[in-house]
Amino acid sequence: MNGPIEWIASVGTVAAASMIAFDMGRRATAWGFVLFCAVSALWIYIGLTEDAMPLAAMNGLLLLINGWGVWQYWFHPKNRAGD
């Protein structure tokens, strides 16, 4: 596991975590969750193709959690009232 897909997933994970941790506003945080969803899907693919089921399972759960973050920041009615 040291190919370009793994590097893209790794850099994307760090970028997503940074977007959320730096708290640069709701829009940046929402995009951080979207990026987390994308890289989680990529990690699932990597885990399944590399026979690394713990990696795939963990990122399956993280995909659900980050999908919930996307819902909360972009689509939940209570958060859209101020838009």
VEXDREN-2710 file (C-alpha; in Angstrom, 1 decimal):
% VEXDREN-2710
k/r/px/py/pz
1/MET/0.0/0.0/0.0
2/ASN/2.3/2.8/-1.2
3/GLY/0.8/3.8/-4.5
4/PRO/-0.6/7.1/-5.8
5/ILE/-4.2/6.3/-4.7
6/GLU/-3.0/5.8/-1.1
7/TRP/-1.1/9.1/-1.3
8/ILE/-4.1/10.9/-2.7
9/ALA/-6.3/9.5/0.1
10/SER/-3.7/10.4/2.8
11/VAL/-3.3/14.0/1.6
12/GLY/-7.1/14.3/1.3
13/THR/-7.6/13.0/4.8
14/VAL/-5.1/15.6/6.2
15/ALA/-6.7/18.4/4.2
16/ALA/-10.2/17.5/5.3
17/ALA/-9.2/17.3/9.0
18/SER/-7.4/20.7/8.6
19/MET/-10.5/22.3/7.1
20/ILE/-12.6/21.2/10.0
21/ALA/-10.0/21.8/12.7
22/PHE/-9.1/25.4/11.6
23/ASP/-12.8/26.3/12.0
24/MET/-12.8/28.7/9.0
25/GLY/-16.6/29.0/8.9
26/ARG/-19.6/26.8/8.2
27/ARG/-18.9/26.5/4.4
28/ALA/-15.3/25.4/4.8
29/THR/-16.3/22.9/7.5
30/ALA/-19.1/21.6/5.2
31/TRP/-16.6/21.1/2.4
32/GLY/-14.2/19.4/4.9
33/PHE/-16.9/16.9/5.6
34/VAL/-17.5/16.4/1.8
35/LEU/-13.8/15.8/1.3
36/PHE/-13.8/13.3/4.3
37/CYS/-16.7/11.4/2.6
38/ALA/-14.7/11.3/-0.7
39/VAL/-11.5/10.0/0.9
40/SER/-13.4/7.6/3.1
41/ALA/-14.9/6.0/-0.1
42/LEU/-11.4/5.9/-1.5
43/TRP/-10.0/4.2/1.7
44/ILE/-12.9/1.7/1.5
45/TYR/-11.8/0.9/-2.1
46/ILE/-8.2/0.6/-1.0
47/GLY/-9.1/-1.6/1.9
48/LEU/-11.2/-4.0/-0.2
49/THR/-8.7/-4.3/-3.0
50/GLU/-5.7/-4.7/-0.7
51/ASP/-7.4/-7.2/1.5
52/ALA/-7.3/-4.8/4.5
53/MET/-10.8/-5.3/5.9
54/PRO/-10.2/-3.4/9.1
55/LEU/-9.3/-0.3/7.0
56/ALA/-12.4/-0.8/4.9
57/ALA/-14.7/-1.3/7.9
58/MET/-13.4/1.7/9.8
59/ASN/-13.8/4.0/6.8
60/GLY/-17.3/2.6/6.2
61/LEU/-18.3/3.9/9.6
62/LEU/-16.4/7.1/9.0
63/LEU/-18.3/7.6/5.8
64/LEU/-21.6/7.4/7.7
65/ILE/-20.3/9.8/10.4
66/ASN/-19.0/12.3/7.8
67/GLY/-22.2/11.9/5.7
68/TRP/-24.0/13.0/8.9
69/GLY/-21.7/16.0/9.1
70/VAL/-22.6/17.0/5.5
71/TRP/-26.3/16.7/6.4
72/GLN/-25.8/18.8/9.5
73/TYR/-23.8/21.6/7.9
74/TRP/-25.6/21.8/4.5
75/PHE/-29.0/20.3/4.5
76/HIS/-30.5/20.2/8.0
77/PRO/-33.4/22.7/8.1
78/LYS/-32.4/24.2/11.5
79/ASN/-29.1/25.3/9.9
80/ARG/-30.5/26.6/6.7
81/ALA/-32.9/29.2/8.3
82/GLY/-30.1/31.8/8.4
83/ASP/-29.0/31.3/4.8
END
